[in-house]
Amino acid sequence: MIIRDSYRNLSQHLKNTQVTVVTGMRRVGKSTAIQYLLEQVKHSNKAYFDCEQLEIRELFNRKNYKSIIDELQLTGLNFSKPCVIALDEIQLVENLPSFIKYVYDTYRVKFLVTGSSSYYMKNRFSESLAGRKRIFEMFPLNFKEFLQFKKTNLNGVEKFSFKSFNDAWYNRCRDLYEEFICFGGFPEVVLQKQLKDKKAMLKDIINSYVEMDVKLLSDYSLSDELYKLIKLLAARVGSKVDYTKLGSIAGINRQKLSDYLQLLESTYLIYLVKPFTKNIDKEVSQQPKIYFSDTGIINELAGGQLSSGQLFENSIAAQLKPIGDVRYYRKKTGQEIDFIFKENMAIEAKETAIVQDKQILQLRAKSIEISKNILVSRFVPPTNFRNFMWGGNIF
């Protein structure tokens, strides 16, 4: 099993009595994560339950908690001793949060749970387990993890994280980074050898997302309408969300459009990047920019409508989002900075960076009192200019 970066924090929390909650988009690797955690438990008083199985949902939907516990004891769990219970995709079982709370308060049970909706986990699930859980978000593979899944056997990769351009690193990994941009970081997709199999897997992930998460968290009869909206959004990556125009094209009223965008963001399909401003009123009034959480997904959805530059910009957004707060900056004059990272770093993404890009970025960053700035390039310019960071260094 490949040890992902997020496993370290998860393993540390395994010793804590709080419920360990792993949330993220479907097929991103949550199930593998809790299976890894179960392997770290040294005793045998543990069990795994997949809530996508009908019999498991029927078991945990029982109103009589003692009946559930009796059934679990028959499987070999001993509630008189410390035990660990892993529950996969708990948003499929309405009764589970209250059952977990009851068992947590009554027995010495450590719960490991996963779910595909941040809205469910942070709101409905949190209401039942206030102070009793910690939420960990999982995302598609970063580029370092991608290299591990590709079995490149590269050593010391960490030293290139957020470092300036390095010829050796670029020459060794540029083809792999192009694959990463085109097909994204879903583990199952990365492991496919053939391009046709990668595309088929991406389609399957998209279909399972619409059929499972949309069916669970919205009116299923509207899934076709929502899928149409997703396709429209895919062609508008890196653009500000114009609710009026988008609603008119999609035939959806503004309130429903806002609800749909919240659903798509809470189920980790998209990121809505807010503007960077120190004025709260201006932040509320300005439209967010839209990016997708995975470039493979957006490539498949857009069907060739995206420019190469849009895809690269989305890749940088997706690489930054899991590791810090991401905003964008835009003046009324139209001048902008692609990303403000962690509120103190200006980042501009260019397919082929040139010296003028760096000069402009420095001036714009200085105008908003941000001293740190990074020009990120996908390709190496034909000149000797090297004052930039390659996209493959962001992890």
N, C-alpha and C positions, 0 to 999 in steps of 0.2 A: 504494500500500500504506500502511495506517495504522500508524504507528510506536507500538508498545505500550511501556509503561513498562519492562518486563523486557528490551527489546532493547538498552538502553544497557549493562547489565552483560554481556550476551551478546556484544555487539560488542567490548567491552574485552577479553574472554577470547579472542576470535578470534586475537589476536596470540600467545597462549600456546600452547606446543607440547602441553600437556595435552589430553586428549580433552574436548570440550565436550558434556556430557550434559544433555539437556532432557527432563524427565519431568513428567507430569501426566495428568489424566483424558483419555480418548479424546475427540477433537473440540474440545479446548480451544484449539487453535491452535499446537501444537508443530511441525507440518509447515511451516506458514507462517513460523514463526520461523527454522527452519534454511534455508528458501529465501531468506529475507531475508539471513541471514548469508552464504550463497553469493554473493548479489549484491554483497556488500561485498568479496569476494575479487577483486582486480584482474586476476590472470592467468587464463588459460583452462584450466590444468591442474587441473580439478576435475570432480566428478561426483556425481549424486544417485541413490540407489537406494531404492526403496520395498519393504520386506520383506513387505508384504501381497500382493505379486505372487508367484505360485508359482515362476516361473523365477528370480526373485531369491533366494528361499529355497533353491532347489535349488543355485544357484551357491555361496552362502556356507555351505552345509551340507557341502560337500566336505571330506574329511579331508586332502587334499593341498593345502597352502597355495600351493605354487608354481603349481598348476593354476589356482587362483582368480586369482592375480596375472597369469598369462599371459592369462586371459580379460579381466581389467580393462585390460590393456595394449592388447588388441585394440579396446577401446572408445575408445582414444585417450589414456588416462592414461600419464604418463611417470614411472616410479618413480625415475629417476635425478635428478629435480629435485623441489623442494618441491611437494607437491600436497595438495588438500583433497578428502576423501571424506565425503559426507553419507549416513547410513544411518537410514531412518525405521522406527520400530517394531521395534527390534532384539530385543525379547523373543520374537518369533516365530521366531527362528533360534537354536537351541541352541548352535551352534558359534561364533557370532560373537564373544563376548568373548575367547576364546583366539586367534582370528584377528586381532582388533584388537591384542591384546598383541604378537603376533608381528610385525605390520607396524610398529607403533609403535616397537618396539625395533630394527627392522632398517632401516627407510627413513625419509625425511623427510616423513611424512604427518600432516596435521592431520585428525582425525576429528571430525565433528559428528554426534551420534546422538540419537535420541529413543526413548522407551519409556513405556508407560502404567502401570507399576507401580513405586512407590517401593521396595517390598520387593525386587523383582528387581534394581533399580538399586543399591540400597544394600547388598545382601548378595551374591547370586550374581554379579552383574556386578562388584562391587567386589573380590571375591576375586581376580579375574584382573587387575585394573588398579589395585591399591593404589598410591597416589602418582602415578598416571598420568592421573587424570581429576578433573573438578570437576562436581558435579551442580547444576543449576538447576531449580527447580520452577516450573511454569506453572499458573495458576489461571484461572477464568473472568474476564471483564472486570471491573475495578473501575468505579465510577460515572463517574470522569473518562474512562476509555477508552470506556465505554458512550456518553457524550456525543459522543466523536469518531466512533464508528461510526454514530451517528445524524445526523452531519453538521450539528451545531447551530451551528458556526462561532463558538462562544463563545471569547473571548480572556481570558487571565489566570485560568483556572479554578484553577490551583495555589494561588492566594492564599486560597481558601476551604477548603483542606484542614485539618481538625481545628480550625476556627474556630467561634466562637459564632454563634448564629442571626443571619441577615442576611435582611431582608425581600425585597430585590431578588433575591437568589440563590434564595430559596425560591419566590417567585412565578414566576420564569423557568423553574425546573426541576422543580417539584413533580409535574407530570403525567408527566414523563419518569422521575422516581424511582419513581412508582407502577408504571409499566411495568417498570422494572428489578426491583422487588420481585416482581411477579407472574410475569415470564417469565425472569428471571435474566440471566446474562452470557455464555452461549455465543455466540461470534461469529456462527455461522450463524443462530441464533434471532433475535438482535438485528437482523440484516439483513433478515429477513422482514417484509413490509409488512402482511399480513393476519393477524388473530388465529388463524384456523384453520390457517394455514401455520406459525405459531409453535408451536402445539400439536402439529401433525403432526411438526415437526422435533424437538421434545422427546421425543416417543414414539420416534422413530427413534434418537435418541442413547441413550435408555434401553435399547432393544432391542439396539443394537450393543454397548453395554457388557456386557450379560448374555451375549450370544452370543459375543463375542470375548474379553473379559478373563476372564470366569468360565470359559469353555471352556478357556482356556490355563492358568489358575492354580489350578484346582480340578477336582474330579471332575465332568465335564460332566453326568453322569446326575443330579446333585443340583441343577442350575441352577433347576428349578422350586421346590424347597424353599428355595433361597436367595432367589429372587424373592419368595416369600411372606413371608420374613423382612424383606426390604427394604420391602415395603408396610406391615408392622407397625411398623417403625422410623419410617417417614414420618409416621405418626399420633402419634408420641411425641416429636416434636422439642422440645428444651428440657427434657426430663425426664431424670432419672437412669436409667441402664440397670439394671433389676432383672433379673438373669440368671435367677433362679428363676422369676419370673412370666412373663417373655418366653419362656423355654424351654418352659414348660408350655403356653402358648398356641400356640406354633409347632410343638410336638412335636419339639423338638430338645434333646439333652442339653447340659449346661453346657459341656463341653469343646468340642463341635462349634460351639456358639453363639459361644464365645470365638474359635475359629478363623475363623468366618465374619466376625465383626466386624473381626478383624485384616485379613482379605482386603478387606473393603469400605473400610477406612481406607487400606490400602496402595495401593489403586487409586483413591483420591481421591474416592470417592463420599460418604463421611461424615467428620466430625471427631468424635473422642472428646475432649471437654474435661475435663481432670482438675481436681480441687479444688485451691484455693490453700491451702497450709499449709506451715509451716516444719518440720513433723514428718513425716519420710519414712514412718514406720509408719502414720500417719493417712492419708497420701496413698494408700498402697497399699490400705488397708482401705476407703476411700470409693469409691463408684461414680462413674464418669464420666457426664457429660451428653452427649447425642447431638445433633449438628447435621449438616445436609447441606451439601455444598460449593456448591450452587447452588439458589436459591429456585425457579427455573423447574422444575428436576427434581423437587424435593419437592412443589411444587404439583400437578404432573402425577401423581406417585405417590400422593399422599394423596387425590386425587379429591374435593376439597371438604371433607375431614374436619378440616382445620386451621382454627383460629381466626385472625382477622386479627392478633392479638397474637403468636401463635406464629410466623407467617410473618415478621413484622417482626423479632422476636428472632433468628430464623434468619438473616435478611438481615444484621443487625449482626454476628453471629458470622462469617458468610462474608466480610464486608467487612474484619473485623479479622484473621482467620487468616493471610492472605498477607503481612501486614506486621509481625507480631510474635507472641510467645507469648500464648496466651489460656487463662485458668483461670476457675473460678467459686468463689465463697465462700459457705458455708452453715454456720450454727451449729446446734447440737443443738436449739435452741428453734424453729428453722424460719426465722429471719431470714437473708436472703441478699443477695448482690450478684451481678447477672447475670454480669459479666465483670471479671476482674482482668487488665489488659492490660500486658504487659511487666513484670509483678510490681510495678509502682509507680503504677498508675492504676486507680481503681475506676470502672466504667462500668455504668450502669443504663439499660435500654431501656424506654421507655413509649410507647404509641401517642399519647397526648395528655398531655404532662407538666404537672404543677402544682407550685406552690411547695412543698407538703408533701413531694413526691417528692425534691426537691433537699435539703431539710432532713434527711430520713431517710437519704439516701445519704451526706451529709457525716458524720453521726453514726456510721454503720456503717463507713465508710472510716477514720475517726479511731480507732475501736475496734481496728483491726488495723494501725494506724500507717501508713496510706497517706494522704498529703496531697493528691495529685491526684485529682480526681473529675469525671466528666462525666455529666450527665443527657442522654440522647439521646431525641429525640421524633420521631415520624413526622408528626404534625400540629401546627399552631399552636393553642395553647389559646385559648379565647374571652376569657380575661382578658388583662391587660397583662403577665403573667409572660413574661419573655424570657431568663431565666438558664439556657439549655439549648443543646444543639447539635442541629441538624437531622440526620437520618440521611444525607442527601445530602452532608454535609460529610466523611464518613468515607471517605477514599481516600488 
